[in-house]
Amino acid sequence: MQAAAEMLDWHGSGMGVMEMSHRGKEFGQIYAEAEADLRELLAVPAHFKLLFMQGGGLAENAIVPLNLSRGQNADFVVTGSWSQKSALEAKRYCAVREVATTQASGFTTLPAPSQWQLSARPAYVHICSNETINGVEYPTLPDLKALGCDAPLVIDFSSHVASRPVDWSRVGLAFGGAQKNLGPAGLTLVVVRDDLLDRALPICPSAFNYKTVADNQSMFNTPPTYSMYVAGLVFKWLKRQGGIAAIEARNIAKAELLYAAIDQSELYVNRVDVACRSRMNVPFYLRDERLNEAFLAGARERGLLQLKGHKSVGGMRASIYNAMPLAGVQALVAYLRDFEARHG
Ligand SMILES: *Cc1c(COP(=O)(O)O)cnc(C)c1O
């Protein structure tokens, strides 16, 4: 792997990336290339800033209201564990209105935007565009303008960033921790429209003030340099794969294969509405839950790891992020069939 080869000497500079000053020309080049590559990959328009921050998705649950709420209320659409957490955290900084929730369905569906009870003038509207734990993903982003709402849409795209294109005309701000699809933990990506930069509350910490971060090219404080470097290598890998369109096609193929295997079986079930099933996170249950331990043990024997579902929902979950090749999903599908033949 390139990061290992360059560990002690980056491009003949005599320094490893960890030894570099974040203000030196070598790291400057790493940063500039990562920024440009990601902007190109995600087709981010010029009137959006790309910020590299720290604190992960959960910190953004506080940082967003600190920057955008302006003493007004924010509207939240609650479709699973992550958006629920976001709404709870935002309550510490602004008034929160839950304008739609699918909790009654066990978070297995999405509420139609036409049914959202949007407030008259929310500071912003928050959604989680892919609910990692519940396996629910917006097939298209809601168009707030078409709903008569001028507020910016905020999306938590932590768990499917770079897996599909983003319609930036519908988005005011997007945030995501890097660790699911972009690279190592420690780096948080924020993509924010220019007109939203300058409205932070006075109590907003300077290192979390989007304008301060933007004005300093994400170097107001020392950024997570090594994570940015490795993420930059991932961006180059994504480009070599053919960019986001090619990655999306591969993700669709992977997801279709796995959902078809689950739907065709008598043993496994996925309870999410077909229209909003996640391409990244596929939760499923064994109809006979007494077989759970045997299922997981057999999977481990084949090198199929991390299939246990999140503790809050139980069952199983296959997370098939960008880095999971089609062959990995094919191996899982073969195991599903084998296990069912033996136990079904
Ligand atoms: C993983 C995840 C988070 C949590 O991010 P941290 O980086 O651990 O703070 C937030 N939102 C979503 C949708 C996630 O999948």
The ligand as an SDF file (V2000), in Angstrom:
LIG
                    3D

 15 15  0  0  0  0  0  0  0  0999 V2000
  -21.0850    6.8040   11.7580 C   0  0  0  0  0  0  0  0  0  0  0  0
  -22.0710    7.8990   11.6840 C   0  0  0  0  0  0  0  0  0  0  0  0
  -21.9920    9.0410   12.5040 C   0  0  0  0  0  0  0  0  0  0  0  0
  -21.0160    9.1350   13.6550 C   0  0  0  0  0  0  0  0  0  0  0  0
  -19.9050    9.7130   13.3040 O   0  0  0  0  0  0  0  0  0  0  0  0
  -18.6660    9.8520   14.3040 P   0  0  0  0  0  0  0  0  0  0  0  0
  -17.6260   10.1890   13.3010 O   0  0  0  0  0  0  0  0  0  0  0  0
  -18.4710    8.5660   15.0020 O   0  0  0  0  0  0  0  0  0  0  0  0
  -18.9760   10.9770   15.2110 O   0  0  0  0  0  0  0  0  0  0  0  0
  -22.9010   10.0550   12.3210 C   0  0  0  0  0  0  0  0  0  0  0  0
  -23.8640    9.9580   11.3910 N   0  0  0  0  0  0  0  0  0  0  0  0
  -23.9880    8.8720   10.6050 C   0  0  0  0  0  0  0  0  0  0  0  0
  -25.0650    8.8170    9.5880 C   0  0  0  0  0  0  0  0  0  0  0  0
  -23.1030    7.8190   10.7260 C   0  0  0  0  0  0  0  0  0  0  0  0
  -23.2200    6.7340    9.9500 O   0  0  0  0  0  0  0  0  0  0  0  0
  1  2  1  0
  2  3  1  0
  2 14  2  0
  3  4  1  0
  3 10  2  0
  4  5  1  0
  5  6  1  0
  6  7  2  0
  6  8  1  0
  6  9  1  0
 10 11  1  0
 11 12  2  0
 12 13  1  0
 12 14  1  0
 14 15  1  0
M  END
$$$$
